[in-house]
Amino acid sequence: MFDLPLTKTLPALTLAFGLMASASAAAELVVGMQQEPTSLDPTADATASIDSMMTQNVFESLTTVAENGEVQPNLATSWDVSEDGLTYTFHLAEGVMFHDGSALGADDVVFSFDRAMGEESVNPSKDIFEPITSVEAIDPQTVEITLSGKDAFFLFNMGQGDSAIVASETAEGNNANPVGSGPFKFDSWTRGDRLTLVKNPDHRDAAAVALDKVVFRFISDPAAATAAMMAEELDAFPGFPAPELLPQFEADPRFRVNVGSTEGEVILAMNNAKPPFDNVDVRRAVATAIDRDEIIEGAMYGQAVPIGSFYPPHGTAYVDLTGAYPHDTEKAKAMFEEAGVAGQTMTLRVPPFPYATRSAEIIQNELAEAGIDAKVENVEWGFWIDEVYKKKNYDMTIIAHTSPNDMGNFARGPDYFYGYDNAEMTALWEQITTEVDPAKRDELLKQGQQMLSDQSVHAFLFQLPLLGVFRQEVEGYWASSPVLYMPLKGVSIAN
Amino acid sequence: MAYFLFRRTLGFVLTLLAVSLVVFAVMNVLPGDPALTILGMDASDDALAALRDQLGLNEPIVARYLSWVWNALQGDFGLSHSFRVPVAELIAERLPMTISLAVAGMLVTLVLALSLGITAAAQHRRAGDWGVMFLSQLGIAVPAFWLSILLVMLFAVKLRWLPPGGFAGWSDPVAAIRSLILPTVALALVQSAVLARVTRSSALEVMRQDFVRTARASGLSRRRVLWRHVLPNALVPIVTIVGMQFAALVTGTIVIENVFYLPGLGRLIFQSIANRDLPTVQALVMLFAAIVVTANFVVDLLYVVIDPRLKARA
């Protein structure tokens, strides 16, 4: 059969290629990712790109969060809350299957929570399960979760990757071979190169899913990312690493550039536990010395919104406090002199993220003009998270806090790397987390922002933007993200 | 010869042992904690403690090192701390990519450098010589990163002849070769610049010797004298440099792998150091050390083949 004359094989080949061509007309999206995770399990690793690829695409949680930040039903189609606000009864969607064909029921929910809360748990956000006292399967479709106290963020937290529902049979292997219940199934992962998801035809929302296949390509170098987009190897780069390269995409009619918002507050953190930053006057002088517009222009090429406290500008409780310490170099200089720290040398240890390293250079100049010698030390992430974050061995640093609802960082007491110890703030945060009326909670959040600004705990810089480059044909990506994930369910490619 | 082999093997084992000790010590002195790197800024203390326990980081350091050596002797390099799969599996996935690139890069380097170097020597102090010297100066001065970006901009973005990066493995050989062309060229252009210079000066040295004049006088063509008499006698310094370059090719493809986003060993070691993934770093450094030592050994053997006079000294 291998001796077929060419005249006979040719039509067969043409037919085969024709079939292949029609098969490849299926909707396939190729997405560029800057960061490659080492594990694919969002319940055991905090790497942000796991959430952006896996959460609500492969793995599902009881609830989910919409683009506007609103909590919506997901695996739980509805829920009842008891009078006292402590017992939540979740009703699970009917007929849900894991990708391996096994049924997803109340037992799996109980297992997932036990795993996240147990002694052996390595859940990166184990604290969000802290208020839970019990998780019980009432019947195969109903789960009852009891809390020790009211938790305003409970339903929101149940919609995160940390609280994904997994099966006991496959949980251990989820790091390399994830089995979830979401609208996309894991297909393959060539480490260092690409990760492929395919549509899950059995998903309850399968009719609303436009993509048949999604390929993530891992490209860390910004110049390589630009070349790959320009060569049309990629359809989308939803978290584009370099703001300075965006103008060439804006000028190219093939592409669409999106500048949205994230939950990431970028701060110039000061070690409140250590002189000179234990002195509020010094912290206020730093806030006066820096010029946010100059930082945003220089470090982010103008693509970011300034913040004056620790809350995202797109949130419902936002108060604009950017005018609290107007930029005034002469005044800052006088303030530093009065506090007796003029001419001192301080370290500014920065992690290896472009927003941080670039901001550091500008801040160094601005502080120098105000008479402070800031020594910039560029350190790598492993060093930063151990020395700066864990051991609190720093004067100043620059970091983005990317988690939603994270004002509670300031209520973590002196053990947290801020070195900030304020009982009033701790009490306020307690009130915020237990206030279930949104309007009242927003009022408290506003008080919190005001308090942090008044005490100038850190110099608050800007909200980290979500920069995306897309081929014109790609539609349905979120413009801004209130969470760490990026649902592919609504994404499509126009013909 | 038996004594020679024994001495080299002993040296090999001792080198690897020393390397493993140094890597282990450095990774432990380096600030950083794999559990913290994996679980991030919101991790609770008990989750961190649980993970450290699972990774075996709570064992005393000497016990950890000894058990690593014991397992490594049996061919077990352990589980990667960050990937949670056997290190051997991670390396096996990436090895074909890096070896393909290094071998292709070396072959192109040899062809380019030998022909350019010999041409330059033959054209000594004439246009061809100046041309080669100028180009090689350029090749030494141009950073590999920048050259790679230029190649991508021209051949992938502008002309669309080749993909801008990535490597999906050898299951589709045509795609694999297409993916390797640009990285190979980028690697070879820079490497061959050095080698062409060495070839040229070594050939010039030989060309001054009497036997070359005799060969020409006996009626052999210039071409035949160059390739059959000059080149073989000029090989000792060339082989030395090639040996060093091959080791550098395998270990030094990190830049190329980054620009062309290739799933090779260079990127793996980079990622593993960032993650403080000791078992993976340890195994990779051992592998690189083994390659360097082996390359040196092969070079020593080649000396004897090229120049039998050296046999007595080996």
Interface residues (C-beta under 8 A of the other chain):
Chain A: E36 T38 S39 A44 D45 A46 T47 E119 E120 S121 V122 N123 P124 S125 K126 D127 N175 A176 T190 R191 G192 D193 R194 R217 F218 I219 S220 D221 A223 A224 A227 A228 M230 A231 E233 E380 W381 G382 F383 I385 D386 E387 Y389 K390 H401 S403
Chain B: L30 P31 G32 D33 L36 T37 I38 L39 G40 M41 D42 A43 S44 D46 A47 A50 L51 Q54 S80 S82 F83 R84 V85 L90 E93 R94 I149 V152 M153 A156 V157 R160 P163 P164 G165 G166 F167 A168 G169 N258 V259 F260 Y261 L262 P263 G264 R267 L268 Q271 I273 A274 N275 R276 D277
